[in-house]
Every structure is written in structure tokens, then in C-alpha cells.
Amino acid sequence: MKKTPSVLIAIICLSLLASAQTPKQVVTVLKGLDPVELVNGKEVSGQESLSVTRVRYRYLFANEANKKAFEKSPAEYQIQLGGGCGQMGSLSGAGNPDRFHVFNKRIYIFASESCRNSFKKNPDAHIETADAIPTGTTAEKKRGQELIALALKGFGGAAKVDAVKNYQTKLKHGYKQGDKLLEYPQTVTIAFPGQYRNEFDWGTSQTGDVLSPTGTASLTTKNSETDVWQREEPVKVALERSLYREPLAILKARKEKGFVVFAAGKAKVGDTEVELLKVAFKGATSTLSIDSATGRIVQIAYRDRKGAFGDVVKTFSDFRAVDGVTLPFGVTESFNGKVVTSPMISVESIAINGK
């Protein structure tokens, strides 16, 4: 029997999550079990008279002491990943709040039994953490700043980059399932500084995650009804990591406090001579491959998940000017050394400073 690639399983899981509408009402979670007891290895039913509601989840407690412990340190006892599926991550959509597993004294929930089983086999491969911040010598730091200047040149110049107030790209992803090529659109919208919206159209439903100054939210649209779900801190952190893996967003953040860069040597991307640049900001660390001749960012590599965490590499090509800013219209992606999209990701359109 031919095995289904793990990346394809991840795509299918995401599609299944998207097709399941998240509940609009507050729900009692964990089958009514006390989360404080669960974290400590015991299954003890809570009382209806002792409850705490956080966003959409209502937790029951066996006694007043446990309720107070939860209220004092909710992050320690509540469902992790902001309610996202423990196998697919905080940005995957809502897991089933009654399908749970406790690992390292933290409670995770899952979209399906297969998701929970995958997590149990290797929990550490699914735990979300901030990326390690790069370090280097004084000379590498200085060269890192010079490479940022070179990359700005590759985009059309610092003035053009600084003039970008918002950016939207529409992409189409393709993957093979047997002999069929399945496609789904994605729209990424960024308003600088720090506002981000990532949307997917799955055909029967549409999903999106939004990072804004007023909070973080996920959206699900199905049968013309849109459900907006306020999300918690883990989702905000994950969205910031996604935002600052966009090359343009990285360069826009170059003057911000906490922005870290170090040169990391030379390499080749295909036949192109490149210099490597380690960049870190807002918990996201990436390695940029910068064309030594043109300054174009021809590749970005970072740690991310396709279900489990691994090495993501995006290679850029077909550079075109959009309102004076040079951007790639060709993207291929690999995960742990294997191409995950076939054909390449198609960039349908890019708009700068739109409405």
C-alpha cells in the first residue's frame, strides 16, 4: 500500500478543520472535568456552581481552591494553543474541547482521534516555542546590517520600501492527491506596522486569522454565515511569527527594538551566489539567502509546522516591479527537504497601498 505523505495529511487535516464550523456559544469543556485536577493526573468532575469562562470555554471546578488556582494562573491550567488542535497548532482552527490529552502538565485538545494519536506518538514535535535568537561576532553583526541595506536595494531601495503602507498578495496552492491536482487560494494582507490577515478558501468554507491592535481573531465563513472567534495570546504569538517571515515585513521592521541580524556566511541557491543572513524579530528567526549581485532575497528558511515541526524553505523567482517595489511572483516550498507543492505556488496578484 502506498503511504500518504505526512505533509498531505497535514493539508487534509487543515481542510477538515476548515469544514467544521466552530461553535458560536460558550461551551463547557473537558467533559466537565476539573482542569486543575487533570493537570495533576486525576479525572475529577467539576461543579456547575464553580465555573470560569475564558473566551468561549467554560471550565468547571471540584472545589473553590482549584477555581482560585485557575484564576491566579490560567495559562497553567487552561486548554493550550488558544484552543487550536494540538497536532496541527494554534492557527489550525478549533479542536474538540472534549477530546483532550495532558502532556507535561498542560492540556491539549484535538480535531480528530488521528490528530490526538499523532501527537501522543511524538508530543515534542508539536509543541510551539519561540525560535532561538541568533548570535554572532561584532563583524557578523556589522555585515548583517550591510546585507539588510543590500536587500533593501534588491527591493527597489529603502525609500520605496518605507513608502509601503499596506501589501496584499493573492496566491494559489496546488498539491497532488493521486492523479488529481487540488488547488486552494490564499490571501495575505499586511498593514504596517504589525497588522496581518491570512485567509484561505477551502471551497465549502473560508477561514482566516487576523492580528490587529485591538486583538486577535479567527473567522470561519460557511453557508454565508461568518463566525468571529476571539483568540488568546498563543495565537497572537503564532500570527506574529507568520507575519515576520514575510521578507517585506522583515525589512520594514529593521529599525524596531528587538530586531536582530547576523551575517552567516556564503552559499549557493541553484547557480546563484548568495550571502546568508540570520534575522530574528517577534519570536520568528529566519535565514535569508541574498543574491550577492542584485540584493534580491531568493530564499528564506525557518522552522515551522506541517503538523509536526520541521524545516521550511521557500525559494523565490520571477521578480517583477509593483509600484516601484521588486517582488517575487514565483514561489516553491519544501519541508524537510521535500517539495510540498506541485506545481509551484502561484502568485496571482500583488497590490501595494491599496484600499
ZAMARGU-4260 file (C-alpha; in steps of 0.2 Angstrom, whole numbers, plus 5000, padded with zeros to 4 digits):
<rodrens>
0) 5000/5000/5000 | 5006/5017/4995 | 5009/5028/5011 | 5001/5046/5011 | 5014/5059/5014
5) 5014/5067/5031 | 5013/5085/5023 | 4997/5079/5013 | 4990/5073/5029 | 4993/5090/5036
10) 4984/5098/5022 | 4969/5086/5023 | 4968/5089/5042 | 4968/5108/5039 | 4954/5106/5026
15) 4944/5095/5038 | 4946/5108/5052 | 4940/5122/5040 | 4924/5112/5036 | 4919/5111/5054
20) 4911/5127/5060 | 4917/5132/5077 | 4903/5134/5090 | 4896/5152/5092 | 4891/5149/5110
25) 4901/5147/5126 | 4904/5128/5129 | 4908/5118/5144 | 4924/5109/5141 | 4935/5094/5145
30) 4919/5084/5148 | 4916/5094/5164 | 4932/5088/5172 | 4941/5100/5183 | 4957/5106/5173
35) 4967/5108/5189 | 4965/5090/5194 | 4968/5085/5176 | 4985/5094/5175 | 4989/5084/5191
40) 4984/5067/5183 | 4967/5065/5190 | 4950/5065/5182 | 4938/5073/5194 | 4921/5081/5189
45) 4918/5099/5192 | 4903/5108/5199 | 4891/5118/5189 | 4891/5131/5203 | 4910/5133/5202
50) 4915/5139/5184 | 4926/5151/5175 | 4923/5156/5157 | 4938/5162/5146 | 4933/5167/5129
55) 4922/5153/5123 | 4927/5140/5135 | 4919/5137/5152 | 4929/5127/5165 | 4921/5118/5180
60) 4930/5115/5196 | 4928/5102/5210 | 4931/5115/5224 | 4934/5133/5227 | 4953/5131/5230
65) 4955/5124/5212 | 4945/5138/5205 | 4956/5151/5213 | 4972/5142/5207 | 4965/5143/5189
70) 4960/5161/5191 | 4978/5165/5198 | 4987/5156/5184 | 4975/5152/5169 | 4989/5149/5157
75) 4995/5135/5168 | 4978/5126/5168 | 4968/5131/5153 | 4967/5122/5136 | 4984/5126/5127
80) 4987/5134/5109 | 4971/5145/5111 | 4960/5131/5108 | 4969/5125/5092 | 4972/5107/5088
85) 4987/5101/5097 | 4993/5091/5082 | 4991/5105/5069 | 4994/5120/5080 | 4987/5136/5086
90) 4982/5143/5069 | 4974/5127/5063 | 4956/5131/5070 | 4947/5124/5085 | 4950/5107/5092
95) 4936/5097/5100 | 4936/5103/5118 | 4931/5086/5125 | 4945/5077/5115 | 4960/5081/5126
100) 4977/5074/5131 | 4988/5080/5145 | 5007/5082/5142 | 5020/5090/5153 | 5006/5096/5164
105) 4997/5105/5150 | 4980/5101/5142 | 4979/5100/5123 | 4963/5097/5113 | 4962/5089/5095
110) 4951/5090/5080 | 4951/5071/5077 | 4957/5055/5085 | 4970/5053/5072 | 4977/5070/5077
115) 4977/5065/5095 | 4986/5049/5091 | 4999/5058/5081 | 5003/5070/5095 | 5004/5056/5108
120) 5017/5047/5097 | 5029/5062/5097 | 5022/5077/5108 | 5039/5086/5107 | 5037/5088/5088
125) 5021/5098/5090 | 5025/5109/5105 | 5026/5128/5100 | 5040/5138/5106 | 5049/5154/5101
130) 5063/5152/5089 | 5081/5153/5096 | 5088/5171/5094 | 5104/5170/5083 | 5121/5176/5090
135) 5137/5181/5081 | 5153/5191/5081 | 5154/5210/5080 | 5160/5208/5062 | 5145/5197/5058
140) 5133/5209/5066 | 5141/5223/5055 | 5140/5213/5039 | 5122/5209/5044 | 5117/5227/5043
145) 5126/5229/5027 | 5116/5214/5020 | 5100/5222/5026 | 5105/5238/5015 | 5109/5226/5001
150) 5092/5218/5002 | 5083/5235/5003 | 5092/5239/4986 | 5085/5222/4979 | 5068/5228/4984
155) 5070/5244/4974 | 5078/5255/4988 | 5074/5260/5006 | 5063/5274/5001 | 5052/5263/4991
160) 5051/5250/5005 | 5047/5263/5018 | 5033/5271/5007 | 5024/5254/5008 | 5009/5256/5020
165) 5000/5240/5015 | 5003/5225/5005 | 4991/5211/4998 | 4996/5196/4989 | 4984/5183/4982
170) 4991/5165/4980 | 4985/5148/4974 | 4992/5132/4981 | 4992/5116/4972 | 4995/5098/4978
175) 4993/5081/4971 | 4981/5068/4978 | 4983/5053/4967 | 4982/5058/4949 | 4972/5074/4954
180) 4979/5091/4956 | 4969/5100/4970 | 4971/5119/4972 | 4966/5132/4986 | 4968/5151/4986
185) 4976/5161/5000 | 4976/5179/5003 | 4989/5188/5014 | 4985/5206/5019 | 4998/5217/5029
190) 4995/5234/5035 | 5011/5241/5043 | 5016/5241/5057 | 5010/5224/5063 | 4993/5221/5056
195) 4991/5205/5047 | 4977/5195/5040 | 4979/5177/5032 | 4964/5169/5023 | 4961/5153/5015
200) 4947/5147/5003 | 4943/5129/5005 | 4928/5129/4993 | 4914/5124/5005 | 4921/5136/5018
205) 4933/5150/5021 | 4944/5153/5036 | 4955/5167/5042 | 4966/5174/5056 | 4968/5192/5060
210) 4981/5201/5070 | 4976/5219/5074 | 4980/5232/5088 | 4963/5228/5096 | 4966/5210/5097
215) 4967/5193/5088 | 4953/5184/5080 | 4949/5169/5069 | 4935/5169/5056 | 4925/5155/5048
220) 4913/5158/5034 | 4901/5144/5029 | 4884/5144/5021 | 4886/5163/5020 | 4887/5164/5039
225) 4903/5171/5047 | 4908/5167/5064 | 4921/5178/5073 | 4931/5169/5087 | 4942/5180/5098
230) 4958/5171/5101 | 4971/5171/5115 | 4989/5175/5117 | 4997/5159/5109 | 4988/5163/5093
235) 4994/5181/5093 | 5012/5175/5095 | 5010/5162/5081 | 5002/5176/5069 | 5017/5187/5073
240) 5029/5174/5069 | 5020/5171/5052 | 5020/5190/5049 | 5039/5192/5052 | 5043/5178/5040
245) 5037/5189/5025 | 5053/5196/5018 | 5045/5213/5015 | 5038/5214/5033 | 5056/5209/5039
250) 5064/5224/5030 | 5050/5235/5036 | 5054/5230/5054 | 5073/5233/5053 | 5073/5249/5064
255) 5062/5241/5078 | 5068/5237/5095 | 5072/5219/5096 | 5077/5217/5078 | 5092/5205/5077
260) 5103/5202/5062 | 5119/5192/5059 | 5128/5188/5043 | 5130/5169/5042 | 5142/5165/5028
265) 5140/5162/5009 | 5131/5148/4999 | 5123/5145/4983 | 5104/5144/4978 | 5105/5134/4962
270) 5118/5144/4952 | 5116/5160/4962 | 5129/5165/4974 | 5121/5171/4990 | 5126/5178/5007
275) 5116/5171/5022 | 5108/5182/5034 | 5100/5177/5051 | 5086/5188/5056 | 5075/5187/5072
280) 5060/5198/5077 | 5045/5195/5087 | 5049/5176/5091 | 5052/5172/5072 | 5070/5168/5067
285) 5074/5165/5048 | 5089/5163/5037 | 5088/5174/5021 | 5098/5170/5006 | 5103/5186/4997
290) 5109/5187/4979 | 5126/5195/4981 | 5124/5204/4964 | 5106/5210/4965 | 5102/5210/4983
295) 5086/5200/4980 | 5080/5188/4993 | 5080/5172/4983 | 5076/5161/4998 | 5070/5160/5016
300) 5072/5146/5028 | 5064/5144/5045 | 5057/5131/5057 | 5038/5129/5056 | 5025/5115/5056
305) 5016/5104/5044 | 5008/5095/5058 | 5025/5091/5066 | 5038/5105/5066 | 5052/5104/5053
310) 5062/5114/5041 | 5053/5125/5029 | 5062/5133/5014 | 5054/5145/5001 | 5063/5149/4985
315) 5058/5165/4976 | 5059/5168/4957 | 5051/5178/4943 | 5054/5195/4951 | 5043/5210/4945
320) 5041/5228/4950 | 5025/5233/4958 | 5024/5252/4961 | 5042/5253/4961 | 5045/5238/4973
325) 5053/5222/4966 | 5044/5207/4972 | 5044/5188/4968 | 5029/5181/4958 | 5036/5163/4959
330) 5037/5153/4975 | 5042/5135/4978 | 5041/5127/4995 | 5050/5112/5003 | 5048/5104/5020
335) 5062/5094/5027 | 5070/5094/5010 | 5055/5088/5000 | 5044/5099/4989 | 5027/5101/4996
340) 5018/5110/4982 | 5016/5104/4964 | 5017/5114/4954 | 5025/5129/4962 | 5014/5141/4972
345) 5006/5153/4960 | 5006/5171/4965 | 4990/5178/4956 | 4992/5196/4961 | 5001/5208/4972
350) 4994/5225/4977 | 5003/5239/4987 | 4995/5254/4996 | 4978/5248/4990 | 4961/5252/4999
</rodrens>
